[in-house]
Amino acid sequence: MSTLDLSVSGMSCASCVGRVERALAAVPGVTQASVNLATERAQVEMRQDIPADQLVAAVRKAGYEAAIVTDGGDADELSARHAAEQALLKRDVLLAVALALPVFVLEMGSHLLPAFHHFIEQAIGRQANWTIQFLLTSLALLFPGRRFFTSGIPALLRRAPDMNALVAVGAGAAYAYSVVATFLPGLLPAGTINVYYEAAAVIVALILLGRYLEARAKGRTSEAIQRLVSLQARSARVSRDGSIVEVPIGQVKAGDLLELRPGERVPVDGEVVDGSSFVDESMISGEPVPVEKSPGAALTGGTVNQNGALMLRATKVGGDTVLSQIIRMVEQAQASKLPIQALVDRITMWFVPAVMAASALTFVVWLALGPSPALTFALVNAVAVLIIACPCAMGLATPTSIMVGTGRAAQMGILFRKGEALQALRDVRVVAVDKTGTLTKGRPQLTDLVLAEGVQRPDVLAAVAAVESRSEHPIARAIVRAAQAEGLTLDAVDDFESVTGYGVRARVAGRPVQIGADRYMEKLGLEVDVFAEAAHRLADEGKTPLYAALDGRLAAMIAVSDPIKETTGPAIRALHDLGLKVAMITGDNRRSGEAIARKLGIDEVVAEVLPEGKVQAVKRLKQEHGLLAFVGDGINDAPALAEADVGMAIGTGTDIAIEAADVVLMSGDMGGIPNAIALSKATIANIRQNLFWAFAYNTALIPVAAGMLYPLNGTLLSPVFAAGAMALSSVFVLGNALRLRGFRAPAQRGAKDGLRLKERTR
């Protein structure tokens, strides 16, 4: 099986989406097709042996245009197409308004102002007035309004009516009736000779205006992708045949040597081979402090070199770079369908035919039971029903909120690999987290060095680090790093020996050094009671102390631990504020786990478990509490990430963990968890608001457009106002979705905007 993305143009409403999906699903070998109106994309799951041209042909047969999307998204081409479409719509709107305004003034002015009516009658006469309106309206329908007929009429003939068909039938009926009244009035019953040119012309102008506003708003919903794409370098300076040449980024190959100057954006993922500098990695990590880079350090494409010149070797290029993967994840999340969309799809499948049936029924009822002139009332109300119920807003309600929500998430360092997670996170009741690398930094550090009386810290630390430099154990490496950070010189080590079950011993510059647990000191005849109070404190913190003897005398007590990230505490408090339980699942010892849980306020601890045990723990927590999100960063977390209802991987973790997750927290920051959950709640609430407006608004106004209020208070909804209301519906939905761009997260880092894309690309 494989997945293919298609770019689909020509869709205008929710019924178009359903039609394209059904056309694609009907192709043999296709297992699933998902079409997104806002992104104009179709995602197709199919057998690998299915020719892509077959899918394109199926879409074209359904009445739309399709093209295969290449890896990387063709963002420039899509942006150019949207810009061209927007420019064309702007031109058509201006032309339609210029043609419709005189028609509106000539017709409605006569109804509103009796004096104006008499002036028109005396100056040009009724027939000339109607002829002028005919000419202007014909031009409006022939040029700016032609798109509705060229798309709508074929759709109607295929018995697959869409929004264009509704507008074409509505405006066409008003226009045709008016033409008959103007030139063949004898064909109409007495008392029904009226013209409705202004309805046809103004409907076209208003709906085009609504589409233009939609196009502008849709462009703003995809800003997150555009900003990400703008971070990609266009060219790179590559070493070729002993000289540096500038080549397009597409020509850079893995293994190439690249020159990077101060202030330039890193073109591809690579490794520093020469030079040193500081690089702004806030795009990836969310950390504003530039990171020092020297030979051997990794560089990520899209980050910004600050003050030094670097030579780097390309390790990942094209679609394999981290930035390309981020763009792909965001695009896939934006193109995905949430479970809530299934309801919309079921309703919109029958909505347009139902509206046309309602319009026909309205016409028949008014013709049979309406007051005189019944034909006029029947026509006006039937057209109003057709226009008011166009399901544009329904098709945009869900995808626009998803686009803006996932784009805002990307700016905060939260990547939704699967769109379904955006909805599932809203209902999470418990968050289970791995300890090492998630709650903690994942890199042991020397946290405590308690000295005996008369002993100097540099002497003890240098001697202990010299001995531990012979070991590759994480605790030993932490002690060596601490000594190096303090600028201490490590002397030569002789007679190194590991004492099984106790510790190690050696001679450093001729001085005997022993390092180990309390039982090793007791074996050496040294009392550790002098450190009893400090040892008790360390035990409460979940730390296991080591002791060091120098020159046969107890010199210090040492504690190495994996420190808790500074952002972990605020993040857990934010999760509690959201009403969630927090559980920690760790392979470490229970005493250490419970000490951390007490410090952070974690509700439940599952300790000393293997990877299989983590899966069992996840299953149990799901049964006890409900929907569960699991957060981890290691290879051993992958099974638990897959088992959880929502798997969240720390982006600084392993590729396997990230591949198994539904959500990736790029900054490696726990604050991303409450931020993601809060954003999920906000996005789903936004979708519900949009759906209510799209469904309730359109459905409630259909009876009004049909004239149900007329017997009560004489109210009728003009087709002109129906067109305005329909356009307003779509614009409201888009405007409401765009509010998500201002989302502010509950965790402290939410206000800092993890990726800071906005500031970096402004």
Secondary structure as UniProt FT lines:
FT   STRAND          2..9
FT   HELIX           14..25
FT   TURN            28..29
FT   STRAND          30..36
FT   TURN            37..40
FT   STRAND          41..46
FT   TURN            48..49
FT   HELIX           52..61
FT   TURN            62..63
FT   STRAND          65..68
FT   TURN            71..74
FT   HELIX           75..112
FT   HELIX           114..123
FT   HELIX           125..142
FT   TURN            143..145
FT   HELIX           146..157
FT   TURN            158..159
FT   HELIX           163..183
FT   HELIX           185..187
FT   TURN            190..191
FT   HELIX           197..221
FT   HELIX           223..230
FT   STRAND          235..240
FT   TURN            241..242
FT   STRAND          243..248
FT   HELIX           249..251
FT   TURN            254..255
FT   STRAND          257..260
FT   TURN            262..263
FT   STRAND          269..274
FT   STRAND          277..280
FT   HELIX           282..285
FT   STRAND          291..293
FT   TURN            295..296
FT   STRAND          298..299
FT   TURN            301..302
FT   STRAND          304..305
FT   STRAND          310..316
FT   HELIX           318..320
FT   HELIX           322..335
FT   TURN            339..340
FT   HELIX           341..369
FT   HELIX           374..388
FT   HELIX           392..411
FT   TURN            412..413
FT   STRAND          414..416
FT   HELIX           420..424
FT   HELIX           425..427
FT   STRAND          430..434
FT   HELIX           435..439
FT   STRAND          445..451
FT   TURN            453..454
FT   HELIX           457..468
FT   TURN            469..470
FT   HELIX           474..485
FT   TURN            486..487
FT   STRAND          493..499
FT   TURN            500..502
FT   STRAND          503..508
FT   TURN            509..510
FT   STRAND          511..516
FT   HELIX           518..523
FT   TURN            524..525
FT   HELIX           529..531
FT   HELIX           532..540
FT   TURN            541..542
FT   STRAND          545..550
FT   TURN            551..552
FT   STRAND          553..561
FT   TURN            566..567
FT   HELIX           568..577
FT   TURN            578..579
FT   STRAND          581..585
FT   HELIX           590..600
FT   STRAND          604..606
FT   HELIX           611..625
FT   STRAND          628..632
FT   HELIX           635..637
FT   HELIX           638..643
FT   STRAND          646..650
FT   TURN            651..652
FT   HELIX           655..660
FT   STRAND          663..665
FT   TURN            666..667
FT   TURN            670..671
FT   HELIX           672..692
FT   HELIX           693..697
FT   HELIX           698..706
FT   TURN            707..709
FT   HELIX           710..713
FT   HELIX           719..738
FT   HELIX           739..742
FT   HELIX           748..752
FT   TURN            754..755
FT   HELIX           757..761
//
